[in-house]
Amino acid sequence: MSFETADDRACFIDAFGREAFVTPAKGGERRRVFGIFDDQHATFDANRWPGSEYQMQSGAKFSSTGPRLECLTASLAGIKQRARVEITPNDIDEGGDFTVQDVQPDGTGMTVLMLIERDE
């Protein structure tokens, strides 16, 4: 049985990550981090969920895009909700300016920042 190490996670971020800048919500130093930026479309269709007959007939369906940045937990020390995240542009997309809506550490050394676009 093999286990993923901190070096394995760092190599993954180095290979697939992109540059971002994070500024804590209550002031503090803007820092450079690397992470996997994802802004893919997702759809949830309750009719495909094996719930009760009533739930299956409800027709509840929603669609969402949720920008997120997955980083090494150590690189995000002290980052909380309402922090500012600036994703640098690359050849795939234009990046963007976001606010952290939620911080979700996974317990394995990686943390996902759930983002919302800044409207300022």
Biotite code that builds the C-alpha atoms (Angstrom):
import biotite.structure as struc

atoms = struc.array([
    struc.Atom([0.000, 0.000, 0.000], chain_id="A", res_id=1, res_name="MET", atom_name="CA", element="C"),
    struc.Atom([1.399, 3.383, -0.910], chain_id="A", res_id=2, res_name="SER", atom_name="CA", element="C"),
    struc.Atom([0.587, 6.723, 0.620], chain_id="A", res_id=3, res_name="PHE", atom_name="CA", element="C"),
    struc.Atom([0.672, 10.179, -0.867], chain_id="A", res_id=4, res_name="GLU", atom_name="CA", element="C"),
    struc.Atom([3.346, 12.369, 0.678], chain_id="A", res_id=5, res_name="THR", atom_name="CA", element="C"),
    struc.Atom([3.663, 16.142, 1.057], chain_id="A", res_id=6, res_name="ALA", atom_name="CA", element="C"),
    struc.Atom([6.237, 15.999, -1.754], chain_id="A", res_id=7, res_name="ASP", atom_name="CA", element="C"),
    struc.Atom([3.702, 14.205, -4.003], chain_id="A", res_id=8, res_name="ASP", atom_name="CA", element="C"),
    struc.Atom([1.127, 16.938, -3.366], chain_id="A", res_id=9, res_name="ARG", atom_name="CA", element="C"),
    struc.Atom([3.712, 19.666, -4.016], chain_id="A", res_id=10, res_name="ALA", atom_name="CA", element="C"),
    struc.Atom([4.686, 18.011, -7.330], chain_id="A", res_id=11, res_name="CYS", atom_name="CA", element="C"),
    struc.Atom([1.017, 17.872, -8.349], chain_id="A", res_id=12, res_name="PHE", atom_name="CA", element="C"),
    struc.Atom([0.576, 21.608, -7.669], chain_id="A", res_id=13, res_name="ILE", atom_name="CA", element="C"),
    struc.Atom([3.865, 22.395, -9.450], chain_id="A", res_id=14, res_name="ASP", atom_name="CA", element="C"),
    struc.Atom([2.777, 20.414, -12.517], chain_id="A", res_id=15, res_name="ALA", atom_name="CA", element="C"),
    struc.Atom([-0.838, 21.586, -12.812], chain_id="A", res_id=16, res_name="PHE", atom_name="CA", element="C"),
    struc.Atom([-1.114, 24.702, -10.663], chain_id="A", res_id=17, res_name="GLY", atom_name="CA", element="C"),
    struc.Atom([-1.155, 28.325, -11.597], chain_id="A", res_id=18, res_name="ARG", atom_name="CA", element="C"),
    struc.Atom([-0.167, 31.524, -9.878], chain_id="A", res_id=19, res_name="GLU", atom_name="CA", element="C"),
    struc.Atom([-2.586, 33.384, -7.633], chain_id="A", res_id=20, res_name="ALA", atom_name="CA", element="C"),
    struc.Atom([-2.288, 36.149, -5.072], chain_id="A", res_id=21, res_name="PHE", atom_name="CA", element="C"),
    struc.Atom([-4.154, 35.987, -1.759], chain_id="A", res_id=22, res_name="VAL", atom_name="CA", element="C"),
    struc.Atom([-4.750, 38.939, 0.570], chain_id="A", res_id=23, res_name="THR", atom_name="CA", element="C"),
    struc.Atom([-6.286, 38.305, 4.018], chain_id="A", res_id=24, res_name="PRO", atom_name="CA", element="C"),
    struc.Atom([-9.677, 39.965, 4.595], chain_id="A", res_id=25, res_name="ALA", atom_name="CA", element="C"),
    struc.Atom([-8.579, 41.956, 7.625], chain_id="A", res_id=26, res_name="LYS", atom_name="CA", element="C"),
    struc.Atom([-5.471, 43.301, 5.994], chain_id="A", res_id=27, res_name="GLY", atom_name="CA", element="C"),
    struc.Atom([-2.101, 41.732, 5.929], chain_id="A", res_id=28, res_name="GLY", atom_name="CA", element="C"),
    struc.Atom([0.497, 40.928, 3.393], chain_id="A", res_id=29, res_name="GLU", atom_name="CA", element="C"),
    struc.Atom([-0.526, 39.886, -0.102], chain_id="A", res_id=30, res_name="ARG", atom_name="CA", element="C"),
    struc.Atom([1.099, 36.536, -0.822], chain_id="A", res_id=31, res_name="ARG", atom_name="CA", element="C"),
    struc.Atom([1.788, 34.480, -3.891], chain_id="A", res_id=32, res_name="ARG", atom_name="CA", element="C"),
    struc.Atom([0.425, 30.930, -3.925], chain_id="A", res_id=33, res_name="VAL", atom_name="CA", element="C"),
    struc.Atom([0.016, 28.226, -6.526], chain_id="A", res_id=34, res_name="PHE", atom_name="CA", element="C"),
    struc.Atom([-3.109, 26.149, -6.916], chain_id="A", res_id=35, res_name="GLY", atom_name="CA", element="C"),
    struc.Atom([-5.424, 24.324, -9.276], chain_id="A", res_id=36, res_name="ILE", atom_name="CA", element="C"),
    struc.Atom([-8.097, 26.772, -10.469], chain_id="A", res_id=37, res_name="PHE", atom_name="CA", element="C"),
    struc.Atom([-11.376, 25.221, -11.555], chain_id="A", res_id=38, res_name="ASP", atom_name="CA", element="C"),
    struc.Atom([-14.488, 27.000, -12.794], chain_id="A", res_id=39, res_name="ASP", atom_name="CA", element="C"),
    struc.Atom([-16.335, 24.112, -14.392], chain_id="A", res_id=40, res_name="GLN", atom_name="CA", element="C"),
    struc.Atom([-20.079, 23.841, -14.811], chain_id="A", res_id=41, res_name="HIS", atom_name="CA", element="C"),
    struc.Atom([-21.980, 21.383, -12.598], chain_id="A", res_id=42, res_name="ALA", atom_name="CA", element="C"),
    struc.Atom([-25.602, 20.199, -12.713], chain_id="A", res_id=43, res_name="THR", atom_name="CA", element="C"),
    struc.Atom([-27.566, 18.358, -10.040], chain_id="A", res_id=44, res_name="PHE", atom_name="CA", element="C"),
    struc.Atom([-30.731, 16.582, -11.121], chain_id="A", res_id=45, res_name="ASP", atom_name="CA", element="C"),
    struc.Atom([-32.781, 15.242, -8.211], chain_id="A", res_id=46, res_name="ALA", atom_name="CA", element="C"),
    struc.Atom([-34.726, 13.001, -10.590], chain_id="A", res_id=47, res_name="ASN", atom_name="CA", element="C"),
    struc.Atom([-31.595, 10.885, -10.972], chain_id="A", res_id=48, res_name="ARG", atom_name="CA", element="C"),
    struc.Atom([-31.167, 10.575, -7.216], chain_id="A", res_id=49, res_name="TRP", atom_name="CA", element="C"),
    struc.Atom([-32.711, 7.396, -5.782], chain_id="A", res_id=50, res_name="PRO", atom_name="CA", element="C"),
    struc.Atom([-34.901, 9.144, -3.187], chain_id="A", res_id=51, res_name="GLY", atom_name="CA", element="C"),
    struc.Atom([-38.525, 8.561, -2.356], chain_id="A", res_id=52, res_name="SER", atom_name="CA", element="C"),
    struc.Atom([-41.264, 8.738, -4.995], chain_id="A", res_id=53, res_name="GLU", atom_name="CA", element="C"),
    struc.Atom([-42.225, 12.217, -3.746], chain_id="A", res_id=54, res_name="TYR", atom_name="CA", element="C"),
    struc.Atom([-38.646, 13.457, -4.006], chain_id="A", res_id=55, res_name="GLN", atom_name="CA", element="C"),
    struc.Atom([-38.271, 12.032, -7.494], chain_id="A", res_id=56, res_name="MET", atom_name="CA", element="C"),
    struc.Atom([-41.407, 13.835, -8.664], chain_id="A", res_id=57, res_name="GLN", atom_name="CA", element="C"),
    struc.Atom([-40.360, 17.184, -7.222], chain_id="A", res_id=58, res_name="SER", atom_name="CA", element="C"),
    struc.Atom([-38.354, 17.975, -10.344], chain_id="A", res_id=59, res_name="GLY", atom_name="CA", element="C"),
    struc.Atom([-35.770, 19.915, -8.374], chain_id="A", res_id=60, res_name="ALA", atom_name="CA", element="C"),
    struc.Atom([-32.796, 20.583, -10.595], chain_id="A", res_id=61, res_name="LYS", atom_name="CA", element="C"),
    struc.Atom([-30.150, 23.211, -10.383], chain_id="A", res_id=62, res_name="PHE", atom_name="CA", element="C"),
    struc.Atom([-27.066, 24.182, -12.254], chain_id="A", res_id=63, res_name="SER", atom_name="CA", element="C"),
    struc.Atom([-24.059, 26.015, -10.949], chain_id="A", res_id=64, res_name="SER", atom_name="CA", element="C"),
    struc.Atom([-20.566, 27.122, -11.709], chain_id="A", res_id=65, res_name="THR", atom_name="CA", element="C"),
    struc.Atom([-18.383, 27.350, -8.696], chain_id="A", res_id=66, res_name="GLY", atom_name="CA", element="C"),
    struc.Atom([-14.939, 28.788, -9.051], chain_id="A", res_id=67, res_name="PRO", atom_name="CA", element="C"),
    struc.Atom([-12.473, 27.214, -6.655], chain_id="A", res_id=68, res_name="ARG", atom_name="CA", element="C"),
    struc.Atom([-8.768, 27.102, -6.011], chain_id="A", res_id=69, res_name="LEU", atom_name="CA", element="C"),
    struc.Atom([-7.124, 23.984, -4.556], chain_id="A", res_id=70, res_name="GLU", atom_name="CA", element="C"),
    struc.Atom([-3.813, 24.655, -2.811], chain_id="A", res_id=71, res_name="CYS", atom_name="CA", element="C"),
    struc.Atom([-1.404, 23.127, -0.353], chain_id="A", res_id=72, res_name="LEU", atom_name="CA", element="C"),
    struc.Atom([-2.852, 23.786, 3.105], chain_id="A", res_id=73, res_name="THR", atom_name="CA", element="C"),
    struc.Atom([0.502, 25.074, 4.365], chain_id="A", res_id=74, res_name="ALA", atom_name="CA", element="C"),
    struc.Atom([0.508, 27.853, 1.763], chain_id="A", res_id=75, res_name="SER", atom_name="CA", element="C"),
    struc.Atom([-2.850, 29.162, 3.009], chain_id="A", res_id=76, res_name="LEU", atom_name="CA", element="C"),
    struc.Atom([-2.063, 29.543, 6.713], chain_id="A", res_id=77, res_name="ALA", atom_name="CA", element="C"),
    struc.Atom([-4.308, 32.230, 8.203], chain_id="A", res_id=78, res_name="GLY", atom_name="CA", element="C"),
    struc.Atom([-6.533, 32.582, 5.125], chain_id="A", res_id=79, res_name="ILE", atom_name="CA", element="C"),
    struc.Atom([-10.213, 32.766, 6.009], chain_id="A", res_id=80, res_name="LYS", atom_name="CA", element="C"),
    struc.Atom([-13.531, 33.754, 4.462], chain_id="A", res_id=81, res_name="GLN", atom_name="CA", element="C"),
    struc.Atom([-13.656, 37.134, 2.703], chain_id="A", res_id=82, res_name="ARG", atom_name="CA", element="C"),
    struc.Atom([-9.970, 37.018, 1.733], chain_id="A", res_id=83, res_name="ALA", atom_name="CA", element="C"),
    struc.Atom([-9.238, 38.343, -1.743], chain_id="A", res_id=84, res_name="ARG", atom_name="CA", element="C"),
    struc.Atom([-7.896, 35.948, -4.400], chain_id="A", res_id=85, res_name="VAL", atom_name="CA", element="C"),
    struc.Atom([-6.519, 37.213, -7.698], chain_id="A", res_id=86, res_name="GLU", atom_name="CA", element="C"),
    struc.Atom([-6.034, 34.453, -10.283], chain_id="A", res_id=87, res_name="ILE", atom_name="CA", element="C"),
    struc.Atom([-3.487, 35.377, -12.928], chain_id="A", res_id=88, res_name="THR", atom_name="CA", element="C"),
    struc.Atom([-4.506, 34.979, -16.579], chain_id="A", res_id=89, res_name="PRO", atom_name="CA", element="C"),
    struc.Atom([-3.067, 32.168, -18.671], chain_id="A", res_id=90, res_name="ASN", atom_name="CA", element="C"),
    struc.Atom([-3.569, 30.765, -22.165], chain_id="A", res_id=91, res_name="ASP", atom_name="CA", element="C"),
    struc.Atom([-6.772, 28.945, -21.090], chain_id="A", res_id=92, res_name="ILE", atom_name="CA", element="C"),
    struc.Atom([-8.729, 31.726, -19.375], chain_id="A", res_id=93, res_name="ASP", atom_name="CA", element="C"),
    struc.Atom([-8.546, 35.294, -18.177], chain_id="A", res_id=94, res_name="GLU", atom_name="CA", element="C"),
    struc.Atom([-8.214, 34.486, -14.486], chain_id="A", res_id=95, res_name="GLY", atom_name="CA", element="C"),
    struc.Atom([-10.168, 36.819, -12.252], chain_id="A", res_id=96, res_name="GLY", atom_name="CA", element="C"),
    struc.Atom([-10.657, 38.626, -8.990], chain_id="A", res_id=97, res_name="ASP", atom_name="CA", element="C"),
    struc.Atom([-12.509, 36.661, -6.305], chain_id="A", res_id=98, res_name="PHE", atom_name="CA", element="C"),
    struc.Atom([-13.516, 36.607, -2.647], chain_id="A", res_id=99, res_name="THR", atom_name="CA", element="C"),
    struc.Atom([-13.175, 33.457, -0.532], chain_id="A", res_id=100, res_name="VAL", atom_name="CA", element="C"),
    struc.Atom([-16.646, 32.204, 0.334], chain_id="A", res_id=101, res_name="GLN", atom_name="CA", element="C"),
    struc.Atom([-15.546, 29.066, 2.171], chain_id="A", res_id=102, res_name="ASP", atom_name="CA", element="C"),
    struc.Atom([-12.300, 27.371, 3.198], chain_id="A", res_id=103, res_name="VAL", atom_name="CA", element="C"),
    struc.Atom([-12.433, 23.560, 2.968], chain_id="A", res_id=104, res_name="GLN", atom_name="CA", element="C"),
    struc.Atom([-9.350, 21.698, 4.210], chain_id="A", res_id=105, res_name="PRO", atom_name="CA", element="C"),
    struc.Atom([-9.532, 18.016, 3.280], chain_id="A", res_id=106, res_name="ASP", atom_name="CA", element="C"),
    struc.Atom([-7.358, 16.689, 6.092], chain_id="A", res_id=107, res_name="GLY", atom_name="CA", element="C"),
    struc.Atom([-4.679, 15.390, 3.715], chain_id="A", res_id=108, res_name="THR", atom_name="CA", element="C"),
    struc.Atom([-2.657, 18.578, 3.284], chain_id="A", res_id=109, res_name="GLY", atom_name="CA", element="C"),
    struc.Atom([-4.823, 20.171, 0.584], chain_id="A", res_id=110, res_name="MET", atom_name="CA", element="C"),
    struc.Atom([-7.389, 22.951, 0.976], chain_id="A", res_id=111, res_name="THR", atom_name="CA", element="C"),
    struc.Atom([-10.058, 24.117, -1.451], chain_id="A", res_id=112, res_name="VAL", atom_name="CA", element="C"),
    struc.Atom([-10.992, 27.791, -1.454], chain_id="A", res_id=113, res_name="LEU", atom_name="CA", element="C"),
    struc.Atom([-14.577, 28.171, -2.674], chain_id="A", res_id=114, res_name="MET", atom_name="CA", element="C"),
    struc.Atom([-14.685, 31.500, -4.504], chain_id="A", res_id=115, res_name="LEU", atom_name="CA", element="C"),
    struc.Atom([-17.207, 34.092, -5.638], chain_id="A", res_id=116, res_name="ILE", atom_name="CA", element="C"),
    struc.Atom([-16.473, 36.847, -8.124], chain_id="A", res_id=117, res_name="GLU", atom_name="CA", element="C"),
    struc.Atom([-15.757, 40.255, -6.627], chain_id="A", res_id=118, res_name="ARG", atom_name="CA", element="C"),
    struc.Atom([-18.141, 42.958, -7.744], chain_id="A", res_id=119, res_name="ASP", atom_name="CA", element="C"),
    struc.Atom([-16.131, 45.939, -6.555], chain_id="A", res_id=120, res_name="GLU", atom_name="CA", element="C"),
])
